[in-house]
């Protein structure tokens, strides 16, 4: 509306000037004086209106307003293409979990290419009331199933966080990574050594975290969570056995950060979880309860400005929901159909990150998951091991190209042990 008035005022001034000129010599001095006075008044009003438009005050309706949120929203993500060749068939191919038994697929090579690890996310910050800071995060990728060229979204993270910085205390509510075994090796392979010694995934949870200083350069962190138990569908009604247990899974971790090797600040953690599943066996209410538990240690140790070591070890039972046990959690004995038992496994991984040197960085590591062979049937997986090394070359601040070479070995109870050499190329654009 004000812009319209502005334009009409300009038109009026121009018209007035034209009228004044047309009057010419035939106008009296008195008429000229009156016209000049009107023009000066219009010029002043026009100047005031222009200032009002260019510099609106706090009460004007022209103050810009956020289009979709009053909070600070930061978008981030990466575009990633993976191309991989395996000398023997791996499950699932786009990323390696284990090598399929060679009792049926002897040295059956494969080639895969995918953009499914493309990642999109946003961090929402605010408000800050001076004591508590509220924030949130949402992140997805495209490993939610579907055809290779029509992939579905998969939720990775979706949580809110309430943080009291002065008290070094925060609460997280939503889906995010497990409290247990929080470290990851730096691999181009999407599965980051899951099913080969690196346990822990993501699930809905309510988490409390408290940090405190014990003495100079020594910090203690306590973390605890109530998490959704991810179970399996029973044979009767298809009910989820984790839901049917009626209780959440408990997760906890205690860690200390202190100077260790070469007086570098290292973090050492001890973590574990315990949960229960209820599996219905008959329609009359007969059921079987399974425990899921783990005990874990983790280490993050910088050695120098260019070298850092990370490692984790674990032991536990019924760990398939935590990507342990080589994807095996509970056994149904083929010789005793009513016999169910948790599958035990143990293992771990260690990896070193090297660099950067100019625009290159390197990562090497080994991972192992060893299943208790007495807990499984013939044909099931007993051991899974991977050895990897990669180089990542930064073309610029946003663009990386990486190459990874890894050797995989999967052993089975009975015949079928399998090996595969995997070569993987990745191109990544970060934003």
VEXDREN-426507 format. One record per residue (C-alpha): chain; residue in three letters; x, y, z. Coordinates in steps of 0.5 Angstrom, whole numbers. Each point is the difference from the previous one (the first is absolute). Example, Ala and Ser with C-alpha at 12.3 -4.5 7.8 and 13.67 -1.06 7.14 Angstrom:
chain = A res = ALA x = 25 y = -9 z = 16
chain = A res = SER x = 2 y = 7 z = -2
This chain:
chain = A res = UNK x = 0 y = 0 z = 0
chain = A res = UNK x = 6 y = 5 z = 2
chain = A res = UNK x = 3 y = -2 z = -7
chain = A res = UNK x = -6 y = 2 z = -3
chain = A res = UNK x = -1 y = 7 z = 3
chain = A res = UNK x = 7 y = 1 z = -1
chain = A res = UNK x = -1 y = -1 z = -8
chain = A res = UNK x = -6 y = 5 z = 0
chain = A res = UNK x = 4 y = 5 z = 4
chain = A res = UNK x = 5 y = 0 z = -5
chain = A res = UNK x = -5 y = 1 z = -6
chain = A res = UNK x = -3 y = 5 z = 4
chain = A res = UNK x = 6 y = 4 z = 1
chain = A res = UNK x = 2 y = -1 z = -8
chain = A res = UNK x = -7 y = 3 z = -2
chain = A res = UNK x = 1 y = 6 z = 5
chain = A res = UNK x = 6 y = 2 z = -4
chain = A res = UNK x = -3 y = -1 z = -6
chain = A res = UNK x = -6 y = 4 z = 2
chain = A res = UNK x = 5 y = 5 z = 2
chain = A res = UNK x = 4 y = 0 z = -6
chain = A res = UNK x = -7 y = 1 z = -5
chain = A res = UNK x = -2 y = 6 z = 4
chain = A res = UNK x = 6 y = 4 z = -3
chain = A res = UNK x = 0 y = 7 z = 0
chain = A res = UNK x = -7 y = 1 z = 0
chain = A res = UNK x = 0 y = -2 z = 8
chain = A res = UNK x = 0 y = 5 z = 5
chain = A res = UNK x = 6 y = 0 z = 5
chain = A res = UNK x = -5 y = -1 z = 5
chain = A res = UNK x = -3 y = -7 z = -3
chain = A res = UNK x = 7 y = -2 z = -1
chain = A res = UNK x = 2 y = 1 z = 7
chain = A res = UNK x = -6 y = -4 z = 2
chain = A res = UNK x = 2 y = -6 z = -5
chain = A res = UNK x = 7 y = 0 z = 3
chain = A res = UNK x = -2 y = 0 z = 7
chain = A res = UNK x = -5 y = -6 z = -2
chain = A res = UNK x = 6 y = -4 z = -3
chain = A res = UNK x = 5 y = 1 z = 6
chain = A res = UNK x = -6 y = -3 z = 5
chain = A res = UNK x = 0 y = -6 z = -5
chain = A res = UNK x = 7 y = -1 z = 0
chain = A res = UNK x = 1 y = 0 z = 7
chain = A res = UNK x = -6 y = -5 z = 1
chain = A res = UNK x = 3 y = -4 z = -6
chain = A res = UNK x = 7 y = 0 z = 4
chain = A res = UNK x = -3 y = -2 z = 7
chain = A res = UNK x = -4 y = -6 z = -4
chain = A res = UNK x = 7 y = -2 z = -3
chain = A res = UNK x = 3 y = -1 z = 7
chain = A res = UNK x = -6 y = -3 z = 3
chain = A res = UNK x = 1 y = -6 z = -6
chain = A res = UNK x = 7 y = 0 z = 0
chain = A res = UNK x = 1 y = -1 z = 8
chain = A res = UNK x = -6 y = -3 z = 3
chain = A res = UNK x = -1 y = 0 z = 8
chain = A res = UNK x = -1 y = -6 z = 4
chain = A res = UNK x = -8 y = 1 z = 0
chain = A res = UNK x = 0 y = 0 z = -8
chain = A res = UNK x = -3 y = -5 z = -4
chain = A res = UNK x = 5 y = 0 z = -5
chain = A res = UNK x = 5 y = -3 z = 5
chain = A res = UNK x = 3 y = -7 z = -3
chain = A res = UNK x = -3 y = -6 z = 3
chain = A res = UNK x = 3 y = -7 z = 0
chain = A res = UNK x = -3 y = -4 z = -6
chain = A res = UNK x = 0 y = -7 z = 3
chain = A res = UNK x = 3 y = 0 z = 7
chain = A res = UNK x = 2 y = 5 z = 6
chain = A res = UNK x = 5 y = -4 z = 2
chain = A res = UNK x = 7 y = -1 z = -3
chain = A res = UNK x = 0 y = -6 z = -5
chain = A res = UNK x = 7 y = -2 z = -3
chain = A res = UNK x = 0 y = -5 z = -6
chain = A res = UNK x = 5 y = -5 z = -1
chain = A res = UNK x = 2 y = -6 z = -4
chain = A res = UNK x = 4 y = -4 z = -5
chain = A res = UNK x = -1 y = -3 z = -7
chain = A res = UNK x = 3 y = -6 z = -1
chain = A res = UNK x = 1 y = -5 z = -5
chain = A res = UNK x = 3 y = -7 z = 1
chain = A res = UNK x = 3 y = -5 z = -5
chain = A res = UNK x = 2 y = -7 z = 3
chain = A res = UNK x = 3 y = -6 z = -3
chain = A res = UNK x = 0 y = -7 z = 4
chain = A res = UNK x = 4 y = -6 z = -2
chain = A res = UNK x = -5 y = -4 z = 4
chain = A res = UNK x = -8 y = 1 z = 1
chain = A res = UNK x = -1 y = 4 z = 6
chain = A res = UNK x = -6 y = 2 z = 4
chain = A res = UNK x = -3 y = 5 z = -2
chain = A res = UNK x = 5 y = 3 z = -6
chain = A res = UNK x = -1 y = 7 z = 1
chain = A res = UNK x = 3 y = -1 z = 6
chain = A res = UNK x = 4 y = -6 z = 3
chain = A res = UNK x = -3 y = -3 z = 6
chain = A res = UNK x = 3 y = -7 z = -1
chain = A res = UNK x = 2 y = -5 z = -5
chain = A res = UNK x = -5 y = -5 z = -2
chain = A res = UNK x = 1 y = -7 z = 0
chain = A res = UNK x = 4 y = -3 z = -5
chain = A res = UNK x = -3 y = -7 z = 0
chain = A res = UNK x = -5 y = 3 z = -5
chain = A res = UNK x = 3 y = 6 z = -3
chain = A res = UNK x = 7 y = -2 z = -1
chain = A res = UNK x = 4 y = 7 z = -2
chain = A res = UNK x = -6 y = 3 z = -3
chain = A res = UNK x = 3 y = 7 z = -1
chain = A res = UNK x = -5 y = 6 z = 0
chain = A res = UNK x = 0 y = 8 z = -1
chain = A res = UNK x = -4 y = 5 z = 3
chain = A res = UNK x = -1 y = 7 z = -1
chain = A res = UNK x = -5 y = 5 z = 5
chain = A res = UNK x = -1 y = 7 z = 2
chain = A res = UNK x = -4 y = -3 z = 6
chain = A res = UNK x = 4 y = 3 z = 5
chain = A res = UNK x = -1 y = 7 z = -2
chain = A res = UNK x = -2 y = 3 z = 7
chain = A res = UNK x = -5 y = 6 z = 1
chain = A res = UNK x = 0 y = 3 z = 7
chain = A res = UNK x = -2 y = 7 z = 4
chain = A res = UNK x = 2 y = 2 z = 7
chain = A res = UNK x = -5 y = 5 z = 3
chain = A res = UNK x = 2 y = 4 z = 6
chain = A res = UNK x = -4 y = 5 z = 5
chain = A res = UNK x = -2 y = 2 z = 4
chain = A res = UNK x = 5 y = 2 z = 5
chain = A res = UNK x = -3 y = 3 z = 7
chain = A res = UNK x = 7 y = 1 z = 3
chain = A res = UNK x = 0 y = -7 z = 4
chain = A res = UNK x = -3 y = -5 z = -5
chain = A res = UNK x = 2 y = -1 z = -7
chain = A res = UNK x = -5 y = -4 z = -5
chain = A res = UNK x = 2 y = -3 z = -6
chain = A res = UNK x = -2 y = -5 z = -5
chain = A res = UNK x = 2 y = -4 z = -6
chain = A res = UNK x = -3 y = -4 z = -6
chain = A res = UNK x = 4 y = -4 z = -4
chain = A res = UNK x = -1 y = -5 z = -6
chain = A res = UNK x = 3 y = -4 z = -5
chain = A res = UNK x = -3 y = -5 z = -6
chain = A res = UNK x = 1 y = -7 z = 3
chain = A res = UNK x = -7 y = -1 z = 2
chain = A res = UNK x = -1 y = -5 z = -6
chain = A res = UNK x = -3 y = 0 z = -7
chain = A res = UNK x = 3 y = -1 z = -7
chain = A res = UNK x = 7 y = 2 z = -1
chain = A res = UNK x = -2 y = 6 z = -4
chain = A res = UNK x = -6 y = 2 z = 4
chain = A res = UNK x = 2 y = 0 z = 8
chain = A res = UNK x = -4 y = 1 z = 6
chain = A res = UNK x = 2 y = 5 z = 5
chain = A res = UNK x = 2 y = -3 z = 7
chain = A res = UNK x = 0 y = 4 z = 6
chain = A res = UNK x = 7 y = 0 z = 4
chain = A res = UNK x = -1 y = 5 z = 5
chain = A res = UNK x = -6 y = 4 z = 3
chain = A res = UNK x = 1 y = 3 z = 7
chain = A res = UNK x = -1 y = 6 z = 4
chain = A res = UNK x = 6 y = 2 z = 5
chain = A res = UNK x = -1 y = 4 z = 6
chain = A res = UNK x = 7 y = 3 z = 3
chain = A res = UNK x = 2 y = 3 z = 6
chain = A res = UNK x = 7 y = 2 z = -2
chain = A res = UNK x = 2 y = 3 z = 7
chain = A res = UNK x = -2 y = -6 z = 4
chain = A res = UNK x = 3 y = -5 z = -6
chain = A res = UNK x = -7 y = -4 z = 0
chain = A res = UNK x = -4 y = -1 z = -6
chain = A res = UNK x = -6 y = -4 z = -2
chain = A res = UNK x = -1 y = -3 z = -7
chain = A res = UNK x = -7 y = -3 z = -2
chain = A res = UNK x = -1 y = -3 z = -7
chain = A res = UNK x = 4 y = -5 z = -5
chain = A res = UNK x = 7 y = 0 z = 0
chain = A res = UNK x = 6 y = -4 z = 1
chain = A res = UNK x = 1 y = -5 z = 6
chain = A res = UNK x = 3 y = 2 z = 6
chain = A res = UNK x = 5 y = -6 z = 0
chain = A res = UNK x = 6 y = -1 z = -4
chain = A res = UNK x = -1 y = 7 z = -3
chain = A res = UNK x = 7 y = 0 z = -5
chain = A res = UNK x = 0 y = -2 z = -7
chain = A res = UNK x = 6 y = -1 z = -5
chain = A res = UNK x = 1 y = 4 z = -6
chain = A res = UNK x = -2 y = -4 z = -6
chain = A res = UNK x = -3 y = 1 z = -6
chain = A res = UNK x = -4 y = -6 z = 1
chain = A res = UNK x = -7 y = 2 z = 2
chain = A res = UNK x = 0 y = -5 z = 6
chain = A res = UNK x = 6 y = 3 z = 3
chain = A res = UNK x = 2 y = -7 z = 3
chain = A res = UNK x = -7 y = -2 z = 2
chain = A res = UNK x = -1 y = -8 z = 0
chain = A res = UNK x = 7 y = 0 z = 1
chain = A res = UNK x = 2 y = 2 z = 7
chain = A res = UNK x = -3 y = 7 z = 0
chain = A res = UNK x = -7 y = 0 z = 4
chain = A res = UNK x = -5 y = 5 z = 2
chain = A res = UNK x = -5 y = 3 z = -5
chain = A res = UNK x = -6 y = 6 z = 1
chain = A res = UNK x = -6 y = -1 z = 3
chain = A res = UNK x = -6 y = 4 z = 4
chain = A res = UNK x = 3 y = 2 z = 7
chain = A res = UNK x = -1 y = 5 z = 6
chain = A res = UNK x = 8 y = 1 z = 2
chain = A res = UNK x = 3 y = 4 z = 5
chain = A res = UNK x = 7 y = 3 z = 0
chain = A res = UNK x = 4 y = 3 z = 6
chain = A res = UNK x = 7 y = 2 z = -1
chain = A res = UNK x = 5 y = 2 z = 6
chain = A res = UNK x = 7 y = 2 z = 1
chain = A res = UNK x = 3 y = -4 z = 5
chain = A res = UNK x = 7 y = 4 z = 0
chain = A res = UNK x = 4 y = 3 z = -5
chain = A res = UNK x = 0 y = -3 z = -7
chain = A res = UNK x = -4 y = -5 z = 3
chain = A res = UNK x = -8 y = -1 z = -2
chain = A res = UNK x = -5 y = -5 z = 2
chain = A res = UNK x = -6 y = -1 z = -4
chain = A res = UNK x = -6 y = -4 z = 2
chain = A res = UNK x = -6 y = -2 z = -5
chain = A res = UNK x = -6 y = -4 z = 0
chain = A res = UNK x = -6 y = -2 z = -4
chain = A res = UNK x = -7 y = -3 z = -1
chain = A res = UNK x = 0 y = -3 z = -7
chain = A res = UNK x = -5 y = -3 z = -4
chain = A res = UNK x = 1 y = -8 z = 0
chain = A res = UNK x = 0 y = -2 z = -8
chain = A res = UNK x = -2 y = -7 z = 0
chain = A res = UNK x = -2 y = -5 z = -5
chain = A res = UNK x = -7 y = -2 z = -2
chain = A res = UNK x = -3 y = -6 z = 4
chain = A res = UNK x = -3 y = -6 z = -4
chain = A res = UNK x = -7 y = 0 z = 2
chain = A res = UNK x = -3 y = 7 z = 0
chain = A res = UNK x = 6 y = 4 z = -3
chain = A res = UNK x = 1 y = 4 z = 6
chain = A res = UNK x = 7 y = 4 z = 1
chain = A res = UNK x = 4 y = -4 z = 6
chain = A res = UNK x = 3 y = 6 z = 2
chain = A res = UNK x = -7 y = 4 z = 1
chain = A res = UNK x = -3 y = -6 z = 3
chain = A res = UNK x = 5 y = 0 z = 6
chain = A res = UNK x = -3 y = 6 z = 3
chain = A res = UNK x = 6 y = 3 z = 2
chain = A res = UNK x = 6 y = 4 z = -4
chain = A res = UNK x = 7 y = -1 z = -1
chain = A res = UNK x = 5 y = 3 z = 5
chain = A res = UNK x = 6 y = 3 z = -2
chain = A res = UNK x = 6 y = 3 z = 3
chain = A res = UNK x = 7 y = 2 z = 0
chain = A res = UNK x = 5 y = 3 z = 4
chain = A res = UNK x = 6 y = 4 z = -3
chain = A res = UNK x = 6 y = 4 z = 2
chain = A res = UNK x = 5 y = 4 z = -4
chain = A res = UNK x = 7 y = 1 z = 2
chain = A res = UNK x = 7 y = 1 z = -2
chain = A res = UNK x = 3 y = -7 z = -2
chain = A res = UNK x = 5 y = -2 z = -6
chain = A res = UNK x = 4 y = 6 z = -1
chain = A res = UNK x = -4 y = 4 z = 5
chain = A res = UNK x = -5 y = 1 z = -6
chain = A res = UNK x = -8 y = 0 z = 3
chain = A res = UNK x = -2 y = -7 z = -1
chain = A res = UNK x = -8 y = -2 z = 2
chain = A res = UNK x = -1 y = -7 z = 3
chain = A res = UNK x = -7 y = -3 z = 0
chain = A res = UNK x = -3 y = -6 z = 3
chain = A res = UNK x = -8 y = -1 z = -2
chain = A res = UNK x = -5 y = -5 z = 0
chain = A res = UNK x = -7 y = -2 z = -1
chain = A res = UNK x = -6 y = -4 z = 2
chain = A res = UNK x = -6 y = -2 z = -3
chain = A res = UNK x = -6 y = -5 z = 0
chain = A res = UNK x = -4 y = -3 z = -6
chain = A res = UNK x = -6 y = -4 z = 1
chain = A res = UNK x = -2 y = -5 z = -6
chain = A res = UNK x = -7 y = -3 z = 0
chain = A res = UNK x = 1 y = -8 z = -2
chain = A res = UNK x = -8 y = -2 z = 0
chain = A res = UNK x = -6 y = 4 z = -1
chain = A res = UNK x = -2 y = -2 z = 7
chain = A res = UNK x = 5 y = 4 z = 3
chain = A res = UNK x = 6 y = -4 z = 1
chain = A res = UNK x = 6 y = 4 z = -1
chain = A res = UNK x = 8 y = 1 z = 0
chain = A res = UNK x = 4 y = 5 z = 3
chain = A res = UNK x = 7 y = 2 z = -3
chain = A res = UNK x = 5 y = 5 z = 3
chain = A res = UNK x = 4 y = 4 z = -4
chain = A res = UNK x = 7 y = 3 z = 4
chain = A res = UNK x = 7 y = 3 z = -2
chain = A res = UNK x = 6 y = 2 z = 4
chain = A res = UNK x = 4 y = 5 z = -4
chain = A res = UNK x = 7 y = 4 z = 0
chain = A res = UNK x = 2 y = 5 z = -4
chain = A res = UNK x = 6 y = 5 z = -1
chain = A res = UNK x = 2 y = 6 z = -4
chain = A res = UNK x = 7 y = 2 z = 0
chain = A res = UNK x = 3 y = 5 z = -3
chain = A res = UNK x = 8 y = -2 z = -1
chain = A res = UNK x = 2 y = 7 z = -4
chain = A res = UNK x = -3 y = 5 z = -4
chain = A res = UNK x = 0 y = -4 z = -6
chain = A res = UNK x = -2 y = -7 z = 3
chain = A res = UNK x = -5 y = -3 z = 4
chain = A res = UNK x = -3 y = -6 z = 2
chain = A res = UNK x = -7 y = -3 z = 2
chain = A res = UNK x = -2 y = -7 z = 3
chain = A res = UNK x = -6 y = -3 z = 3
chain = A res = UNK x = -1 y = -7 z = 2
chain = A res = UNK x = -6 y = -4 z = 2
chain = A res = UNK x = -4 y = -6 z = 3
chain = A res = UNK x = -7 y = -2 z = 1
chain = A res = UNK x = -6 y = -4 z = -3
chain = A res = UNK x = -6 y = 1 z = -4
chain = A res = UNK x = 4 y = 6 z = -4
chain = A res = UNK x = -3 y = 0 z = -7
chain = A res = UNK x = -4 y = 6 z = 2
chain = A res = UNK x = 6 y = 4 z = 1
chain = A res = UNK x = 4 y = -3 z = -6
chain = A res = UNK x = 4 y = -5 z = 4
chain = A res = UNK x = 0 y = -8 z = -1
chain = A res = UNK x = 1 y = 1 z = -7
chain = A res = UNK x = -8 y = 1 z = -1
chain = A res = UNK x = -2 y = -6 z = 5
chain = A res = UNK x = -4 y = 1 z = 6
chain = A res = UNK x = -4 y = -6 z = 2
chain = A res = UNK x = 1 y = -7 z = -2
chain = A res = UNK x = -6 y = -4 z = -1
chain = A res = UNK x = 3 y = -7 z = 0
chain = A res = UNK x = -2 y = -4 z = -6
chain = A res = UNK x = 1 y = -7 z = 4
chain = A res = UNK x = -5 y = 3 z = 6
chain = A res = UNK x = -5 y = 5 z = -4
chain = A res = UNK x = -2 y = 2 z = 7
chain = A res = UNK x = 7 y = 2 z = 2
chain = A res = UNK x = 2 y = 7 z = 0
chain = A res = UNK x = 6 y = 3 z = 3
chain = A res = UNK x = 4 y = 7 z = -1
chain = A res = UNK x = 6 y = 0 z = -4
chain = A res = UNK x = 7 y = 2 z = 3
chain = A res = UNK x = 5 y = 4 z = -3
chain = A res = UNK x = 6 y = 4 z = 1
chain = A res = UNK x = 5 y = 4 z = -4
chain = A res = UNK x = 3 y = 7 z = -1
chain = A res = UNK x = 4 y = 5 z = -5
chain = A res = UNK x = 6 y = 4 z = 0
chain = A res = UNK x = 1 y = 6 z = -5
chain = A res = UNK x = 5 y = 5 z = -1
chain = A res = UNK x = -1 y = 7 z = -4
chain = A res = UNK x = 6 y = 3 z = -3
chain = A res = UNK x = 1 y = 7 z = -2
chain = A res = UNK x = -2 y = 5 z = -3
chain = A res = UNK x = 6 y = 1 z = -5
chain = A res = UNK x = -2 y = 6 z = -4
chain = A res = UNK x = -6 y = -3 z = -3
chain = A res = UNK x = 0 y = -7 z = 1
chain = A res = UNK x = -2 y = -4 z = 6
chain = A res = UNK x = 1 y = -8 z = 2
chain = A res = UNK x = -4 y = -5 z = 4
chain = A res = UNK x = 2 y = -7 z = 1
chain = A res = UNK x = -3 y = -5 z = 5
chain = A res = UNK x = -3 y = -7 z = 2
chain = A res = UNK x = -6 y = -3 z = 2
chain = A res = UNK x = -3 y = -7 z = 3
chain = A res = UNK x = -6 y = -3 z = 2
chain = A res = UNK x = 0 y = -7 z = 3
chain = A res = UNK x = -6 y = -4 z = 2
chain = A res = UNK x = -1 y = -6 z = 5
chain = A res = UNK x = 0 y = -5 z = -5
chain = A res = UNK x = -4 y = -5 z = 5
chain = A res = UNK x = -6 y = 5 z = 0
chain = A res = UNK x = -1 y = 0 z = -8
chain = A res = UNK x = -2 y = -5 z = -5
chain = A res = UNK x = 4 y = -3 z = -6
chain = A res = UNK x = 0 y = 5 z = -5
chain = A res = UNK x = 0 y = 6 z = 4
chain = A res = UNK x = 6 y = 5 z = 1
chain = A res = UNK x = 5 y = -1 z = 5
chain = A res = UNK x = 5 y = 5 z = -2
chain = A res = UNK x = 0 y = 7 z = -4
chain = A res = UNK x = 7 y = 4 z = -1
chain = A res = UNK x = 2 y = 6 z = -4
chain = A res = UNK x = 6 y = 3 z = -1
chain = A res = UNK x = 0 y = 7 z = -3
chain = A res = UNK x = 4 y = 6 z = -3
chain = A res = UNK x = -2 y = 6 z = -3
chain = A res = UNK x = 3 y = 7 z = -3
chain = A res = UNK x = -5 y = 6 z = 0
chain = A res = UNK x = 2 y = 6 z = -5
chain = A res = UNK x = -3 y = 7 z = 1
chain = A res = UNK x = -1 y = 3 z = -7
chain = A res = UNK x = -2 y = 6 z = 4
chain = A res = UNK x = -3 y = 2 z = 7
chain = A res = UNK x = -7 y = -3 z = -2
chain = A res = UNK x = 2 y = -6 z = -5
chain = A res = UNK x = 4 y = -7 z = 2
chain = A res = UNK x = 1 y = -6 z = -5
chain = A res = UNK x = 2 y = -6 z = 4
chain = A res = UNK x = 3 y = -7 z = -1
chain = A res = UNK x = -1 y = -6 z = 4
chain = A res = UNK x = 3 y = -7 z = 0
chain = A res = UNK x = -3 y = -5 z = 5
chain = A res = UNK x = 1 y = -8 z = 1
chain = A res = UNK x = -6 y = -3 z = 3
chain = A res = UNK x = 0 y = -7 z = 3
chain = A res = UNK x = -7 y = -4 z = 2
chain = A res = UNK x = 1 y = -7 z = 3
chain = A res = UNK x = -6 y = -4 z = 1
chain = A res = UNK x = -2 y = -6 z = 5
chain = A res = UNK x = 1 y = -6 z = -5
chain = A res = UNK x = 2 y = 1 z = -8
chain = A res = UNK x = 0 y = 7 z = -3
chain = A res = UNK x = 5 y = 4 z = 3
chain = A res = UNK x = 1 y = 6 z = -5
chain = A res = UNK x = 5 y = 6 z = -2
chain = A res = UNK x = -1 y = 6 z = -4
chain = A res = UNK x = 5 y = 6 z = -2
chain = A res = UNK x = -4 y = 7 z = 0
chain = A res = UNK x = 2 y = 6 z = -4
chain = A res = UNK x = -4 y = 6 z = 1
chain = A res = UNK x = 0 y = 7 z = -3
chain = A res = UNK x = -4 y = 6 z = 3
chain = A res = UNK x = -1 y = 7 z = -2
chain = A res = UNK x = -3 y = 5 z = 5
chain = A res = UNK x = -3 y = 7 z = 0
chain = A res = UNK x = -1 y = 3 z = 7
chain = A res = UNK x = -4 y = 6 z = 1
